[in-house]
Amino acid sequence: MAGCDEIRKSSYTCQCCSDEAVPAKVLALLPGGMAAVDLNGAIEEVSIELIESAPGDIVMVHARVAIARVSGDV
């Protein structure tokens, strides 16, 4: 993913547990508020119910939940 090094330098941390979120590229929207994402080369399903997102967006994921949309361009 283009720009991931820059994204990783930013501070996206969970307010509850202080873990860091990781960037993932949205590949497809799925039923039930879920999305298929590319997470470091692995395809994972994550919840996108907290944010608006579309295929191609870069989102920050923590505990299989997208918590922020970083970019719409890759």
C-alpha positions as a printed Julia matrix, in Angstrom:
74×3 Matrix{Float64}:
   0.0     0.0    0.0
   1.34    3.38  -0.91
   1.89    5.7    1.99
   1.67    3.08   4.75
   5.05    4.09   6.19
   3.73    7.62   6.65
   0.44    6.35   8.09
   2.24    4.13  10.61
   4.13    7.18  11.89
   0.85    8.86  12.87
  -0.65    8.12  16.27
  -3.9     6.19  15.94
  -4.31    4.62  19.35
  -7.27    3.08  21.09
  -8.69    5.31  23.83
  -9.5     2.24  25.96
  -6.4     0.05  25.8
  -3.75    2.27  24.16
  -3.0    -0.3   21.43
  -2.1     1.12  18.04
  -4.34    0.72  15.01
  -2.9    -0.55  11.73
  -3.63    0.65   8.17
  -5.64   -1.57   5.83
  -6.97   -1.11   2.29
 -10.71   -1.69   1.83
 -11.2    -4.26  -0.94
 -14.97   -4.75  -0.84
 -18.01   -3.85   1.23
 -19.83   -6.84   2.72
 -23.3    -7.27   4.26
 -23.84   -6.44   7.91
 -21.53   -3.42   8.14
 -18.44   -5.45   7.32
 -15.66   -5.04   4.75
 -12.95   -7.22   3.27
  -9.6    -5.49   3.76
  -5.97   -6.11   2.85
  -4.18   -6.08   6.19
  -0.45   -6.47   5.57
  -1.07   -8.89   2.7
  -3.76  -10.93   4.48
  -7.42  -10.61   3.54
  -9.48  -10.03   6.69
 -13.08   -9.11   7.49
 -13.5    -6.06   9.71
 -16.43   -3.99  10.93
 -16.86   -0.6    9.25
 -19.98    0.38  11.17
 -18.23    3.31  12.89
 -17.06    5.03   9.69
 -18.08    5.71   6.1
 -15.85    3.81   3.71
 -15.61    2.6    0.12
 -13.37    0.19  -1.78
  -9.93    1.72  -2.21
 -10.02    3.65   1.07
  -7.26    3.26   3.62
  -8.68    2.71   7.1
  -7.1     2.31  10.49
  -8.1    -1.01  12.09
  -8.03   -1.94  15.76
  -9.48   -5.21  17.12
 -11.1    -5.97  13.72
 -12.93   -2.62  13.76
 -12.15    0.24  11.37
 -11.87    3.31  13.6
 -10.82    5.98  11.08
 -10.62    6.57   7.35
  -7.21    7.93   6.39
  -7.42    8.28   2.62
  -9.57    7.54  -0.37
  -6.58    7.22  -2.72
  -3.91    4.56  -2.85
